[in-house]
């Protein structure tokens, strides 16, 4: 897979049918990391097309020709384009079911329902709450020129803690992984979300010993090298101020303000 900027390849090449599946990603994004990890772990060949969110490439004309949704991740499988990370994960699992280890998206009705249950819950809960802590800690100072108000931060952290507690007490319980004895795509989706606020210096695992043990198991199953590769960019989030300057910063301010209303 190549991380070469997709814009350099030219519109003509981008729009030609190809046997190689393309994933349009920016590993700053949690959903992109879950798709990236799953494809790698499942041994699914793909071409990595980097979409630089900080530079606003998702809003440009060229990316608009790939997807009018203008968000990542995007999958292009021949002439079939799919958005939304959960939809992409399920598509990949079902397309490659004959070679995919069953534990990733179990064929068993009830086990698969547990995976789907978590994927349905997480978007408005762990994802939403972890993202808000990340935005307040990493981006608010850039956008507003000051630290986030304490009352906003306190509410965001409390919401995140509630989601983490529910992940621990309801979804994980006393099991090694969310679905049971083996890792599934639900665990990948969960871990990338928690790593987002962690990258800003917020210790989301503090006070959650079951989640600490679970995190270590997930990292072992993924493999430390691949886990670190997926999270290298976000764990270097301190470099973001150098990327978000001038017109790029002004372009993103309205979208940021809308997110934090």
C-alpha positions in Angstrom: 0.0 0.0 0.0 1.2 3.5 -0.8 0.6 6.6 1.2 1.3 8.9 -1.8 -1.0 11.9 -2.0 -3.9 10.8 -4.2 -4.0 14.2 -5.9 -0.7 13.7 -7.6 -2.0 10.8 -9.6 -4.3 12.9 -11.8 -8.1 12.9 -12.3 -7.9 10.6 -15.4 -6.2 7.8 -13.5 -8.4 8.2 -10.5 -11.6 7.7 -12.5 -10.4 4.7 -14.4 -11.7 1.3 -13.3 -9.1 -0.7 -11.5 -8.7 -4.2 -10.0 -7.0 -2.8 -7.0 -9.3 -1.6 -4.2 -8.5 1.9 -3.2 -9.0 3.3 0.4 -9.1 7.0 0.8 -7.8 7.7 4.3 -6.2 10.1 6.7 -5.0 8.3 9.8 -5.7 11.3 11.9 -9.3 10.0 11.6 -10.5 7.2 13.9 -12.8 5.6 11.4 -10.0 5.6 8.8 -7.7 3.8 11.3 -10.3 1.1 11.9 -10.7 0.4 8.2 -6.9 0.5 7.7 -6.3 -1.9 10.5 -9.0 -4.3 9.5 -7.9 -4.4 5.9 -4.3 -5.1 6.9 -5.2 -7.7 9.5 -7.6 -9.5 7.1 -4.9 -9.6 4.4 -7.1 -7.6 2.0 -4.9 -5.9 -0.7 -5.6 -2.2 -1.2 -4.0 1.0 -2.4 -3.7 3.7 0.3 -4.9 7.1 -1.0 -4.0 9.8 1.4 -6.5 12.6 1.8 -5.0 15.4 3.9 -7.8 16.6 6.1 -5.7 19.3 7.7 -5.1 20.7 4.2 -8.8 20.5 3.4 -8.3 18.1 0.5 -11.7 16.4 1.3 -13.4 19.7 0.3 -11.6 20.1 -3.0 -12.9 19.5 -6.5 -10.8 16.4 -7.2 -12.0 14.5 -4.1 -15.5 15.6 -4.8 -15.3 13.5 -8.0 -14.7 10.5 -5.9 -17.3 11.2 -3.2 -19.8 14.0 -2.9 -20.0 13.1 0.9 -16.6 14.7 1.3 -15.6 12.6 4.3 -13.1 9.8 4.8 -12.9 6.9 4.8 -14.0 6.2 1.2 -13.6 2.8 -0.5 -13.4 2.5 -4.3 -13.7 -1.2 -5.4 -13.6 -1.0 -9.2 -16.5 1.3 -10.1 -18.2 0.8 -6.7 -17.7 3.6 -4.2 -18.7 3.3 -0.6 -18.6 5.8 2.3 -19.0 5.3 6.1 -16.5 3.2 8.0 -19.0 0.7 9.4 -20.5 0.1 6.0 -17.0 -0.4 4.5 -16.0 -2.8 7.3 -19.1 -4.9 6.8 -18.6 -4.9 3.0 -15.0 -6.0 3.3 -15.9 -8.8 5.8 -18.7 -10.1 3.6 -16.8 -9.9 0.3 -13.9 -11.7 1.8 -15.9 -14.1 4.0 -14.3 -17.2 2.3 -10.8 -16.2 3.5 -11.5 -14.1 6.5 -11.1 -15.6 10.0 -14.6 -15.9 11.4 -13.9 -14.1 14.6 -13.7 -10.8 12.9 -17.3 -10.8 11.9 -18.8 -14.0 13.2 -21.3 -16.1 11.1 -23.1 -17.1 14.3 -26.3 -15.0 14.4 -26.0 -13.9 18.0 -22.3 -13.2 18.0 -22.7 -11.1 14.8 -25.6 -9.3 16.5 -23.2 -8.4 19.3 -20.7 -6.9 16.9 -23.5 -5.0 15.2 -24.9 -3.8 18.6 -21.6 -2.3 19.5 -21.1 -0.7 16.0 -24.6 0.9 16.3 -24.0 2.2 19.8 -20.5 3.6 19.5 -21.1 6.3 16.9 -23.2 8.6 19.1 -21.5 7.6 22.3 -17.8 6.6 22.6 -17.0 8.2 19.2 -18.9 11.4 19.8 -17.6 11.9 23.3 -14.0 10.9 22.6 -14.0 13.2 19.6 -15.2 16.2 21.6 -12.5 15.8 24.2 -10.0 15.6 21.3 -11.3 18.7 19.7 -11.4 20.7 22.9 -7.8 19.7 23.9 -6.1 19.7 20.4 -8.0 22.1 18.2 -9.8 24.6 20.4 -6.6 26.4 21.4 -5.8 26.7 17.6 -9.2 28.0 16.7 -9.9 30.2 19.6 -6.4 31.3 20.7 -7.0 30.1 24.3 -7.6 26.9 26.3 -11.1 25.5 26.2 -13.4 26.8 29.0 -13.2 24.5 32.0 -17.0 23.9 32.1 -17.0 22.7 28.5 -14.0 20.4 29.2 -15.5 19.0 32.4 -18.8 18.1 30.7 -16.9 16.5 27.7 -14.7 14.4 30.0 -17.7 13.3 32.1 -19.6 12.2 29.0 -16.5 10.3 27.8 -16.2 8.6 31.2 -19.8 7.5 31.0 -19.2 5.9 27.6 -16.0 4.2 28.8 -17.8 2.9 31.9 -20.6 1.4 29.7 -18.0 -0.1 27.4 -16.4 -1.7 30.4 -19.5 -2.8 32.3 -21.9 -3.8 29.5 -20.0 -4.5 26.3 -16.8 -6.0 27.7 -17.9 -7.3 31.1 -15.6 -10.2 32.1 -14.8 -11.3 28.5 -11.3 -10.9 26.9 -12.9 -9.1 24.0 -16.2 -7.3 23.2 -17.8 -10.3 21.6 -16.1 -13.1 23.6 -12.9 -15.0 23.6 -11.6 -13.6 20.3 -11.0 -10.2 18.8 -13.6 -8.8 16.4 -14.0 -5.7 14.3 -15.9 -4.2 17.2 -12.6 -4.2 19.2 -10.8 -2.4 16.4 -13.5 0.3 16.2 -13.4 0.8 20.0 -9.7 1.0 20.5 -9.1 3.7 17.8 -11.8 5.9 19.3 -10.2 5.7 22.8 -6.7 6.5 21.3 -8.0 9.8 20.0 -8.3 11.6 23.4 -5.3 9.7 24.6 -3.2 11.3 21.9 -3.9 14.7 23.4 -2.6 13.6 26.8 -5.9 12.7 28.4 -5.5 9.3 30.2 -8.8 7.8 29.2 -7.9 4.4 30.6 -7.3 5.8 34.2 -9.7 4.2 36.6 -10.7 1.5 34.1 -8.5 -1.6 34.9 -10.5 -3.9 32.7 -10.1 -1.6 29.7 -6.3 -1.4 30.4 -6.1 -5.2 30.2 -8.4 -5.3 27.2 -6.3 -2.6 25.4 -3.1 -4.7 25.9 -4.9 -7.8 24.5 -6.1 -5.9 21.5 -2.6 -4.5 20.9 -1.1 -7.9 21.1 -3.6 -9.4 18.7 -3.1 -6.5 16.2 0.6 -6.6 16.7 2.6 -3.7 18.2 4.2 -2.8 14.9 0.9 -2.4 13.0 -0.8 -0.8 16.0 1.9 1.8 16.2 1.9 2.4 12.4 -1.8 3.1 12.5 -1.5 5.5 15.5 1.8 7.2 14.6 0.1 10.2 13.1 -2.4 10.9 15.8 0.1 10.4 18.6 2.1 13.1 17.0 -0.8 15.5 17.1 1.4 18.2 18.6 2.6 18.8 15.0 -0.9 19.8 14.0 -0.4 23.6 14.6 2.3 23.6 11.9 -0.1 22.0 9.4 -3.1 24.2 10.3 -2.1 27.7 9.4 -3.4 30.7 7.5 -6.1 29.9 5.0 -6.3 26.3 6.0 -7.1 27.3 9.6 -9.7 29.9 8.5 -11.4 27.3 6.2 -11.9 24.8 9.0 -13.0 27.2 11.7 -16.8 27.3 10.7 -16.9 23.5 10.6 -15.1 23.3 14.0 -17.5 25.8 15.6 -20.5 23.8 14.3 -19.2 20.6 15.9 -18.9 22.3 19.3 -22.3 24.0 19.5 
